[in-house]
Amino acid sequence: WAGGRFRGFAMPRYASPAYWESVYSGLDNSTDPDVEWYLNAEQLSPFLWPLLSPSRPTDVLEVGCGTQPLLPGLRALRPAAFGRLLATDVSPAGIARLSATIETQVECAVSDCRAAPQGAGTGLASQSFDLVLDKGTCDALICSEENGHADVAALASEAARLLRSRGALVVITHYQPDQHLSGEGPDQTSDARPLISALLEGLCAQAPEAHWGAEAHVPDPDDCPRVLIFKKVLRRVSRGRSPLMTAPRDVRCRLLGNAEYK
């Protein structure tokens, strides 16, 4: 994926909520509505376990879940580790399919993950989640040549609003940040810099008073999916002093390999 392309073909329809509604309602057969995209819960779990709260159950929001959310699989691996689990998607047809089969411990709801003015927002309370998960939604949104950057920034902005201090936005993507972070010239179809730029723009715009850390993980060097983790830490401000503000240019993304999680 890059610049609205996947395997060399433009996919602007992936950025359209109407397209996914037609897929999940059975009107468009160009995409399998029940396909497991990218990584499953077990493959992702080594990157999430260090992010869980050590003192209380972790509340998790998954955006753009479609009909194959990560949350049931994560809960099956560590049931006691999680509190509220909420899977959301902008498609009513997708959520209807999901609600018919998902376990009762995982909530599901129709919701727009993009903050205004790009979208309606989730309507959820600020600082109410420890983790926000995205598997492929940012990749789909950025396919739009007209609104891709703004839509991804709006998703990040909403995530920043919802995250508690020491929470994290986790983005699973087919872009490959290890190419430019390791000093290689990124391949045109996998350059992660536009995606990371849009995400940092939204995070820092919504919560500039927070310290943002960014990490890129490579689960398998021979396979495409990568894991981006953006950590939010609210700074303590002394009385009478103005808080430090974080701009996207202040955040440096670190490249980490899978070996550190074995």
Backbone hydrogen bonds, N-H to C=O, Kabsch-Sander energy under -0.5 kcal/mol:
donor,donor_aa,acceptor,acceptor_aa,energy
2,A,5,R,-1.5
5,R,2,A,-1.0
6,F,9,F,-2.2
9,F,6,F,-1.8
11,M,4,G,-2.1
14,Y,11,M,-1.6
15,A,12,P,-1.6
16,S,13,R,-1.8
19,Y,16,S,-0.6
20,W,16,S,-1.4
21,E,17,P,-2.2
22,S,18,A,-1.9
23,V,19,Y,-1.9
24,Y,20,W,-2.7
25,S,21,E,-1.6
26,G,23,V,-1.1
27,L,22,S,-1.9
28,D,22,S,-1.6
35,V,32,D,-1.4
37,W,35,V,-0.8
39,L,37,W,-0.5
44,L,40,N,-2.0
45,S,41,A,-2.0
47,F,44,L,-1.9
48,L,44,L,-0.9
48,L,45,S,-0.7
49,W,45,S,-2.5
51,L,48,L,-2.3
52,L,48,L,-0.6
52,L,49,W,-1.3
58,T,81,A,-2.6
60,V,84,R,-2.8
61,L,131,L,-2.4
62,E,86,L,-2.9
63,V,133,L,-2.7
65,C,88,T,-2.8
67,T,33,P,-0.5
68,Q,65,C,-1.3
74,L,70,L,-2.1
75,R,71,L,-2.6
76,A,72,P,-2.0
77,L,73,G,-1.3
78,R,74,L,-1.8
81,A,78,R,-1.3
82,F,79,P,-0.9
83,G,58,T,-2.5
86,L,60,V,-2.4
87,A,107,E,-2.8
88,T,62,E,-2.9
89,D,109,A,-1.5
95,I,91,S,-2.1
96,A,92,P,-2.2
97,R,93,A,-2.0
98,L,94,G,-2.2
99,S,95,I,-3.0
100,A,96,A,-0.9
101,T,98,L,-1.9
102,I,98,L,-2.3
106,V,103,E,-1.6
107,E,85,L,-2.6
107,E,105,Q,-0.6
109,A,87,A,-2.0
111,S,89,D,-1.9
112,D,121,G,-0.9
113,C,111,S,-0.6
115,A,154,A,-1.5
118,Q,115,A,-1.0
119,G,115,A,-1.3
121,G,114,R,-1.7
127,Q,161,R,-2.3
128,S,125,A,-0.7
128,S,162,L,-1.2
129,F,162,L,-2.2
130,D,59,D,-2.4
131,L,59,D,-1.7
132,V,168,A,-2.2
133,L,61,L,-3.0
134,D,170,V,-2.3
135,K,63,V,-0.6
136,G,134,D,-0.5
136,G,172,I,-1.7
140,A,136,G,-2.1
141,L,137,T,-2.8
142,I,138,C,-2.4
143,C,140,A,-1.2
144,S,141,L,-1.7
145,E,143,C,-0.6
148,G,144,S,-1.9
151,D,147,N,-2.9
152,V,148,G,-2.3
153,A,149,H,-2.3
154,A,150,A,-2.1
155,L,151,D,-2.1
156,A,152,V,-2.4
157,S,153,A,-2.3
158,E,154,A,-2.1
159,A,155,L,-2.2
160,A,156,A,-2.6
161,R,157,S,-1.8
162,L,158,E,-1.8
163,L,159,A,-1.8
164,R,129,F,-2.6
166,R,232,K,-3.4
167,G,164,R,-1.9
168,A,130,D,-1.9
169,L,230,F,-2.4
170,V,132,V,-3.0
170,V,168,A,-0.5
171,V,169,L,-0.5
171,V,228,L,-2.9
172,I,134,D,-3.0
172,I,170,V,-0.5
173,T,171,V,-0.5
173,T,226,R,-2.5
176,Q,190,S,-2.6
179,Q,176,Q,-1.5
180,H,176,Q,-0.5
181,L,177,P,-2.4
182,S,178,D,-1.3
183,G,180,H,-1.0
184,E,179,Q,-1.9
190,S,187,D,-1.9
191,D,187,D,-0.7
196,I,192,A,-2.6
197,S,193,R,-2.6
198,A,194,P,-2.0
199,L,195,L,-2.3
200,L,196,I,-2.7
201,E,197,S,-2.0
202,G,198,A,-1.9
203,L,199,L,-2.5
204,C,200,L,-2.6
205,A,201,E,-1.7
206,Q,202,G,-1.8
207,A,203,L,-2.4
210,A,207,A,-1.4
211,H,233,V,-3.5
212,W,210,A,-0.6
213,G,211,H,-0.5
213,G,231,K,-2.2
214,A,252,R,-0.7
215,E,229,I,-2.3
216,A,254,R,-3.1
217,H,227,V,-2.9
218,V,256,L,-1.0
223,D,220,D,-2.2
226,R,173,T,-3.1
227,V,217,H,-2.0
228,L,171,V,-3.1
228,L,226,R,-0.5
229,I,215,E,-2.5
230,F,169,L,-2.7
231,K,213,G,-2.5
231,K,229,I,-0.5
232,K,167,G,-2.9
233,V,211,H,-2.0
235,R,209,E,-0.9
238,S,236,R,-0.5
241,R,238,S,-2.1
246,T,208,P,-3.0
247,A,245,M,-0.5
250,D,247,A,-2.2
251,V,248,P,-1.4
252,R,250,D,-0.5
254,R,214,A,-2.6
256,L,216,A,-3.3
256,L,254,R,-0.6
258,N,218,V,-0.9
260,E,257,G,-1.0
261,Y,258,N,-2.2
262,K,259,A,-1.4
